[in-house]
Amino acid sequence: MKFSTLIAAAFGAVVTAAPAPAPEPAALEARKSFDFGQLNNLVFKQSDFNYLLNINSLNLNLFQQLGRNNNLNVLLFQDVFNVNSFDLNSLLQFQQLQTLLAIAGTGALNGFDLGGLALGNLNLGLVGGIGGVDLRQFVNSASIPQIETIAKTVSTTIIA
C-alpha cells in the first residue's frame, strides 16, 4: 500500500467522522394577528391581579410577542385574565405567567417553538379543593381601596 493511499484513507475517515455543521435554526413564522379579546384585551377582570401586574411590572408586550413569534398558546392563560375570583388556582396560573415572562425576558426562549408547552392548572389531586380557597379573605380590608386605586392604573397596549 502506498503512503499516499494511506494518507487519503486517513483523511477520508476523519472527514466522515467530523460532525456536520449545525443547520441554521428555522425562523418561526410569526402569526399575522391574534384576537386578544379572548383574554379580556390583556386586562385582568380581577382587580387583585391587576394590582399584582402593576407592582410586579409584568411585560405583557413580551407575552404578546411569545404568542405571535414563538407560537405560545396564549389561551392557556385565558382563565387568569377572565376569571373574577382571586383563588389559589388563579394565583398559581398568574405565577406561571410571571415565571414564563421572566425566562423569556432573558432571551432564553428566542427562536423556540412554544406551541407544545403544556402549562395550565396544577393538578392538586385529592387536595384539589384547596385550589378554590378565596384569597381575598386574607387581604386587609383597609388595604382594598389602595389596591383598587393601583389596579385601575393598569393599561395594556395591544400590539397590532
N, C-alpha and C positions, 0 to 999 in steps of 0.2 A: 504494500500500500504506500502510495506516495505521500510525502509530507503535506503537500498542498491539498490532497484529498482529505487527510486527517483534519487539517485546519478548517476546511469548508464544512465538514461534518460537525465539528465542534461549534462553529458559528451557527450552523443550521439548528442545532439543539438549543443553543442559547436564545435564538430568535423565536423559536416555537415556545419556549418556556417563559419568555418575557411577558409580563402582563400587558394586555392591550390597553390603550388609553381609554379612560373612562368616557362614556358617551356624554355629550352635553345634556344637562337636565332639560327635559322638555318644559317649555314655558306653559303654565296653566292658562287656559283660555278664560279670560275674565267674563263674568256674567254681564250681560248688557244692562239689565235692570232687575230690581227686586222690589216687591211691594212691602215696605216696612210698616204698612198699615196693620198687617197681621201681628206686628209686635208693638202695637199702640204708638207707632212712629217713634220708637225708642225712648218713650217716656213711661216710667213705671206708673201703674194705676195706684199702687200702694205708696203713700207718702213717705213711709219709713225707708223704702228702697230708694226713693228719690233723694232722701237725706243722705243715705249711705253712698249713693252715686256721687253726690256733691263732695262729701268730706273725704272720700277715697280717690277722687279725681279719676274715675274710670274713663278711659278713652273710647267712647262709643264710635268714633270715626274709625278707629282701628278695628273694632268689631265689624263694622260695615265692610271694611277692606278685606277682612278674613272671609266674609261671606261672598264677596264679589270675586276676589282674586285667588283665594285658596280653597274655594268650594266648600266652605264650612256651612253646614246645615244650620242656619241661624234660628230656624224654627224649633230647635232643641230647647231654646230659652224662651219660647213663647209663653209658657206658664208664668215665669217670673215677671214678665212685662205686663201680662194681662190679669193676673190674679189680684184680688183686692184683700188678701189676708197676709198677715205677717207671721207666718208659722215656720217651724223648723225646716220643713221640706223646701220652702221657698228660699230661706236663708242659705241652705246648703247649695241650692242651684245658683244663687247670687254669688256664692263663694267660688263655685266652678267658673263662672263667668269672669270674676276678678282674677283668678289664677291663670286662666287661659289668656287673658289680655296682658297680664304681667309677663308671661312667657313670650307671647307674640311681640311685646314691646322690645324685647332684646334682639329681635330679628331671627330667633332660632327657628321660626316656622316659615320663613320666606321660602317660597318655591315648593312647599309641601302641599299635597292634596289632602285636605282635611275632611273630605267627603265621607270617609269611613269612620270618623271619630265618633265613638259611642259615648256620648255624655247623656245625662238625664238624671232622674231622681235616684237617689241612693236607696237600694233595697234594704230596708231595716229588718226584714224577716218578721219574726214573731213579736218584736218590739215596735212594729210599724206604726202603732197607734201614737207613739211619741212624736212622730213626724208632724202630726196635726196640732201640736200644742201651740196655742196662740201666744206669741212672744210679746204682743202689745201689753199684756198684763204686767210685764216686768219693767215697762217704761214708766218712769216717774211722771205722774200726771202734770206736774208743774213744768216739765220739760216739753210737753207736747206742743204748746204754742211756738216755742223756738224751733222745734223740729219742723213744724208746718211751714214756718217762715223760710227756713233754709231750703226745704223741699220745693217750694214754689219758685225758687230762683233757677231751677234746672231748665236748661233749654238745650235741645239737641239738634244739630244740623244734619239733615238727611243728604247724603251725597247723591247727586243726580246721576 
